[in-house]
């Protein structure tokens, strides 16, 4: 237990035979339940999970007894296997469902590839266990030591951060693909787990869903850890699918927050701004074609440019309103300074 809260850890695993056992072995003692989910691996991941689960559960049974000598522990590690591949998000969702059934208070997620330092788990769990946030997520971009993150990874994560800020409404968030997370049992019970995205866009989808429910999210800085593990992301398919998902979630969030739940004029600014910007851009392209063919169309070009400028301004004002509206959902960067400030309150 951590701060009198039961802690569970979901470990989604796919072809991670070399790392998953080490992840299970190094989990801190305050973790009450571990849900190791083998997502239809084709290597020996399932055998490794079973072997390390048996070892961990046997050690815990031997160490934990009642006053009358009877065993109290029923198994800290629960091996779960998918017969078909559900995707990274699908495996996490399976662990979430098991945690809800067990009435876990704080449910963390650690990938099976060894990139998440178990010593940092307490920093991820603490904002949720203390009640400062409903959801906490790691970020490698804000940590003072980013030496192990390549420039290409940093650029990609930074670009995806800005796109996810717009889509999710969490404007102070960074490193959205970071799967080192923790969520309160109460928040988990309120969201539609089954409706969350199954593949690698799961984390982005989760942020949008949390924003619709107006849950508080904390960013927790931690160092990047990279070794010999290989990413399972195929960027040729990941980038197009994620782009569609972010655009869809942006629309879903605006409708849910600013039309269905409560009306806000920023929906008009966004709608008019996007329509105006698209109209101006298309008009400009048409005018450019006309100029090339016949050398006319300057007035039309000027109107298109004006329409584009007005659209961009409307979108910018809408974003400003959006940022202000969501400011209360942002938990300040959780670092050593913030921790000291929280303890002083």
C-alpha positions in Angstrom: 0.0 0.0 0.0 1.0 3.6 -0.6 -0.4 6.3 1.7 -3.1 3.8 2.8 -4.1 3.3 -0.8 -4.0 -0.1 -2.6 -1.7 0.1 -5.6 -1.9 -2.1 -8.7 0.4 -2.1 -11.7 -0.6 -3.1 -15.2 2.3 -4.5 -17.4 1.2 -4.8 -21.0 3.7 -7.1 -22.8 4.1 -8.2 -26.4 7.3 -10.1 -27.4 9.3 -8.8 -24.4 10.8 -12.1 -23.1 14.1 -10.4 -22.5 12.7 -7.6 -20.3 9.4 -8.5 -18.7 10.8 -10.8 -16.0 13.1 -8.0 -14.8 10.3 -5.5 -14.7 8.2 -7.8 -12.5 11.2 -8.6 -10.2 12.1 -4.9 -9.5 8.6 -3.6 -8.6 8.6 -1.9 -5.2 7.2 -3.7 -2.2 4.3 -1.3 -1.7 2.7 -2.6 -4.9 -0.3 -4.8 -3.9 -1.3 -6.3 -7.3 0.4 -6.8 -10.6 -1.5 -7.5 -13.8 1.0 -8.9 -16.3 -0.8 -9.1 -19.7 0.7 -11.1 -22.5 -0.8 -9.7 -25.6 -0.5 -12.8 -27.8 3.3 -12.8 -27.9 5.0 -15.1 -30.4 8.2 -15.5 -28.3 8.6 -16.8 -24.7 7.0 -13.7 -23.0 4.2 -15.8 -21.5 6.6 -18.4 -20.1 8.7 -15.6 -18.5 5.6 -14.0 -17.0 4.4 -17.3 -15.5 7.9 -18.1 -14.2 8.4 -14.8 -12.5 4.8 -14.6 -11.2 5.2 -18.0 -9.6 8.4 -17.0 -8.0 7.0 -13.7 -6.7 3.8 -15.2 -5.4 5.7 -18.0 -3.6 8.1 -15.6 -1.9 5.2 -13.4 -0.8 3.2 -16.4 0.6 6.2 -17.5 2.6 6.8 -14.0 4.0 3.1 -13.1 4.8 1.2 -15.0 7.5 -1.6 -14.5 9.9 -1.1 -14.6 13.6 -2.5 -18.2 13.7 0.0 -19.2 11.0 -2.5 -19.2 8.0 -1.4 -17.5 4.7 -3.0 -14.1 4.0 -1.6 -13.5 0.5 -3.4 -14.9 -2.5 -1.0 -13.9 -5.2 0.6 -10.5 -6.0 1.2 -11.2 -9.7 -1.7 -12.2 -11.9 -0.6 -13.5 -15.3 -3.2 -12.8 -18.0 -2.9 -14.0 -21.6 -4.7 -12.8 -24.8 -5.2 -15.5 -27.4 -5.4 -12.7 -30.1 -3.4 -9.5 -30.3 -5.4 -6.6 -28.9 -2.8 -3.9 -29.2 -1.0 -1.9 -26.5 -4.1 -0.1 -25.5 -6.2 -3.3 -25.5 -3.7 -5.0 -23.2 -3.8 -2.1 -20.8 -7.6 -2.1 -20.8 -7.6 -5.7 -19.8 -5.4 -4.9 -16.8 -7.6 -1.9 -15.9 -10.7 -4.2 -15.8 -9.0 -6.6 -13.5 -7.9 -3.8 -11.2 -11.5 -2.5 -11.0 -12.7 -5.9 -10.1 -10.1 -6.0 -7.3 -11.1 -2.4 -6.0 -7.6 -1.1 -6.5 -7.3 2.6 -5.4 -4.4 3.6 -7.7 -3.7 1.8 -10.9 -0.3 2.4 -12.5 1.0 1.2 -15.9 4.6 0.2 -16.6 5.6 -1.1 -20.0 7.4 -4.5 -20.2 10.4 -3.2 -22.2 12.4 -2.0 -19.2 12.3 1.7 -20.2 10.5 2.7 -17.0 12.6 2.9 -13.9 10.7 1.2 -11.0 12.4 3.7 -8.6 10.4 6.4 -10.3 7.0 4.6 -9.7 6.5 6.4 -6.4 6.7 9.8 -8.1 4.0 8.7 -10.6 1.7 7.2 -7.9 2.1 9.9 -5.3 0.0 12.7 -6.9 -2.9 10.3 -7.3 -2.5 8.6 -4.0 -2.3 12.0 -2.2 -5.4 13.3 -4.1 -3.7 16.1 -6.0 -4.5 14.6 -9.3 -6.9 12.0 -10.8 -4.3 10.9 -13.4 -0.5 11.2 -13.5 1.8 10.6 -16.4 5.5 10.7 -16.9 7.3 13.1 -19.1 10.9 12.8 -20.3 10.8 16.2 -22.1 10.8 18.3 -18.9 13.5 16.4 -17.0 16.8 18.1 -16.6 18.6 15.0 -17.9 17.5 14.1 -21.5 20.9 12.8 -22.6 19.6 9.3 -23.5 16.9 10.7 -25.8 18.0 11.2 -29.4 17.4 14.4 -31.2 15.0 12.7 -33.5 13.0 11.2 -30.6 12.9 14.6 -28.9 11.7 16.4 -32.1 9.0 13.7 -32.7 7.8 13.8 -29.1 7.8 17.6 -29.1 5.7 17.8 -32.3 3.3 15.2 -31.0 3.0 17.1 -27.7 1.7 20.2 -29.4 -0.8 18.3 -31.5 -2.1 16.4 -28.5 -2.3 19.6 -26.4 -4.8 21.0 -29.0 -6.7 17.7 -29.3 -6.9 16.8 -25.6 -7.3 20.3 -24.0 -4.4 19.7 -21.5 -2.3 22.6 -22.7 0.3 22.2 -19.9 0.9 18.5 -20.7 4.0 17.1 -22.5 5.3 13.8 -23.8 1.8 12.3 -24.5 3.3 8.9 -25.7 4.8 8.3 -22.3 3.0 5.2 -21.0 4.3 5.5 -17.4 1.0 6.5 -15.8 -1.3 6.2 -12.8 -5.0 6.7 -12.4 -7.3 6.7 -9.4 -9.8 3.9 -9.1 -12.6 6.4 -8.9 -11.6 8.1 -12.2 -11.1 4.7 -13.9 -14.6 3.6 -12.8 -16.2 6.7 -14.4 -14.7 6.5 -17.9 -15.8 4.1 -20.6 -12.8 1.8 -20.7 -14.2 -0.3 -23.6 -14.5 2.8 -25.8 -10.8 3.7 -25.5 -8.5 3.2 -28.5 -6.8 -0.2 -28.6 -3.5 0.6 -30.4 -0.6 3.0 -29.7 -3.0 6.0 -29.9 -4.5 4.7 -26.6 -2.6 7.3 -24.5 -3.8 10.2 -26.6 -7.3 8.9 -26.5 -7.2 8.5 -22.8 -6.2 12.2 -22.3 -9.1 13.4 -24.4 -11.5 11.2 -22.4 -10.1 12.5 -19.1 -10.6 16.1 -20.3 -14.2 15.4 -21.3 -14.8 14.2 -17.7 -12.8 17.2 -16.4 -10.2 15.2 -14.4 -7.0 16.7 -13.1 -3.8 15.6 -14.8 -0.3 15.9 -13.5 3.0 15.7 -15.5 5.8 13.9 -13.6 9.3 14.5 -14.8 11.6 11.5 -15.0 14.8 10.6 -16.9 14.6 8.8 -20.3 15.9 5.2 -20.2 16.8 3.4 -23.4 18.6 0.2 -23.9 18.5 -2.6 -26.4 14.8 -2.8 -26.7 13.1 -2.2 -30.1 10.0 -0.1 -30.6 7.0 -1.9 -31.9 5.6 1.2 -33.6 5.4 1.1 -37.4 5.5 4.8 -38.2 4.2 4.4 -41.8 0.8 3.3 -40.4 1.0 4.9 -36.9 1.3 8.5 -38.1 -1.7 8.6 -40.4 -3.9 6.7 -37.9 -2.8 8.9 -35.0 -3.5 12.1 -37.1 -7.0 10.9 -37.8 -7.5 10.0 -34.1 -6.3 13.4 -32.9 -8.6 15.3 -35.3 -11.5 13.1 -34.3 -10.8 13.6 -30.6 -10.5 17.3 -31.0 -14.0 17.4 -32.5 -15.3 15.0 -29.9 -14.0 17.0 -27.0 -15.3 20.3 -28.3 -18.8 18.9 -28.8 -18.9 17.2 -25.4 -17.4 20.0 -23.3 -18.7 23.1 -25.1 -22.0 22.0 -26.6 -23.5 19.0 -24.7 -22.2 19.7 -21.2 -22.2 23.5 -21.3 -22.2 26.0 -24.1 -19.1 28.2 -24.6 -18.6 30.7 -27.4 -15.2 29.3 -28.2 -17.0 26.6 -30.2 -18.1 29.3 -32.5 -14.6 30.8 -32.8 -13.1 27.4 -33.5 -15.8 26.5 -36.1 -15.8 29.8 -37.9 -12.0 30.0 -37.7 -11.4 26.6 -39.2 -14.0 27.1 -41.9 -12.6 30.5 -42.8 -9.0 29.3 -42.8 -9.8 26.3 -45.0 -11.8 28.5 -47.3 -9.0 31.1 -47.6 -6.4 28.4 -48.2 -8.5 26.7 -51.0 -9.3 30.1 -52.5 -5.6 31.0 -52.5 -4.7 27.8 -54.3 -7.5 28.4 -56.9 -6.3 32.0 -57.4 -2.7 30.8 -57.8 -3.8 28.5 -60.6 -5.8 31.3 -62.2 -2.8 33.6 -62.1 -0.6 31.0 -63.7 -3.1 30.4 -66.5 -4.4 33.8 -67.3 -2.6 36.4 -65.2 -5.7 37.6 -63.4 -7.4 37.1 -60.0 -5.6 39.6 -57.8 -8.8 40.7 -56.0 -9.8 37.1 -55.5 -6.3 36.4 -54.1 -6.6 39.3 -51.7 -10.0 38.2 -50.4 -8.7 34.7 -49.9 -5.7 36.0 -48.0 -8.0 38.1 -45.8 -10.2 35.1 -45.2 -7.2 33.0 -44.2 -5.9 35.7 -41.8 -9.3 36.1 -40.2 -9.6 32.3 -39.8 -6.2 32.1 -38.1 -7.0 34.9 -35.7 -10.3 33.3 -34.8 -8.6 29.9 -34.1 -6.0 31.7 -32.0 -8.6 33.4 -29.9 -10.5 30.1 -29.5 -7.3 28.4 -28.3 -6.8 31.2 -25.8 -10.3 30.7 -24.4 -9.7 26.9 -24.4 -6.5 27.2 -22.5 -8.1 29.4 -19.9 -11.1 27.1 -19.5 -8.9 24.1 -18.9 -6.4 25.8 -16.6 -8.1 24.3 -13.5 -7.5 20.8 -14.7 -3.7 21.2 -14.8 -1.7 20.1 -11.8 1.6 22.0 -11.6 4.8 20.2 -12.9 5.5 17.6 -10.2 9.1 18.0 -9.4 11.1 18.4 -6.2 10.0 22.1 -5.8 6.3 21.2 -6.3 6.7 18.3 -3.8 8.1 20.6 -1.2 5.3 23.1 -1.8 2.7 20.5 -1.5 4.1 19.2 1.8 4.2 22.7 3.2 0.5 23.2 2.6 
